[in-house]
């Protein structure tokens, strides 16, 4: 099962719904089920409108993050909506504190702007139902009765309150909420990025624990699920930042491996011939070189012996490996930059070259993954 389904694009950004939205549909059916009479479709429709209103507010919130990130030349890979919220997945997180603050505050700012636009409609439009509905939602047990309110009047008041609550809630300084990201950005001025993330993350985990206590006290499942969600994301962010710090402090020159094989491509050499040549080679990265001894790409023994290439056994090796696909690293680059290139270009390994274009060795994915996980890299 796919983790999410794409429904389209908004402002050029893919919009996806997480698979767990199936649970929302099941809840709607369960809550609308009347034993002996079947589904009460009027109730189902009303609940569906409520859910749609909630996620419209969430979508606009996340779009605010994405558009301000675009202002700082940071693209958004996708916006994903979950049953308990949403997320704008940026291609990278800004290191500049001001950029992070502006992106974090953009979401709540959109919600407050929407609430501000609806405020005069509720209080100054002369529609008494709107003000009565507002009072009713604030105090459902109060002596307030609204008989003839239309659906659109309910939606206006609900949308106002949702945006107000969403904006306020996200400003709580508990990571990964927007307020927690602002807290990390402020702390980054006085501590390292990692230290700031750890402090903000632990504040978020403490906030999640308090939210869970409130959920138990009031018997609120939504609060409980939200507490778990916040706790996990705060913990994950701490681990991610620790890994980024390890990569930032490691230089390519300290992990480059001069122990690799070279394979020279010839337009007349078949895959079968290549397989016979590499049959007894050790399991090491293989650098493909063209006739001018320029890099053509990096592969390994398992890839060249793969059954998926059997259909090419009579073709020239150049037809098998395709066009040149490689990116070089400089020995003074850090492993964080190398890891970003690996993800961007989806390559197996990189040739490491000096200023003169000499190939010093290879840096493969396994070595970078070992550093990320805090393990000893494979021996060079």
DAFENCOR-V18846 format. One record per run of one state. SS is the DSSP state (A for helix, B for strand, O for the rest). FROM is the first residue (numbers start at 0). TO is the last residue. If there is no record, write none. Layout:
BEGIN
SS/FROM/TO
SS/FROM/TO
END
This chain:
BEGIN
O/0/2
B/3/9
O/10/11
B/12/17
O/18/19
A/20/30
O/31/31
B/32/33
O/34/36
B/37/38
O/39/39
A/40/70
O/71/74
B/75/81
O/82/83
B/84/89
O/90/95
A/96/123
O/124/126
A/127/137
O/138/149
A/150/169
O/170/176
A/177/186
O/187/191
A/192/217
O/218/219
A/220/247
O/248/249
B/250/250
A/251/253
O/254/255
B/256/256
O/257/259
B/260/263
O/264/268
B/269/269
A/270/277
O/278/283
B/284/288
O/289/293
B/294/299
A/300/303
O/304/305
A/306/311
O/312/314
B/315/315
A/316/320
O/321/326
B/327/328
O/329/332
B/333/333
A/334/344
O/345/347
B/348/352
O/353/357
B/358/363
A/364/371
O/372/379
END
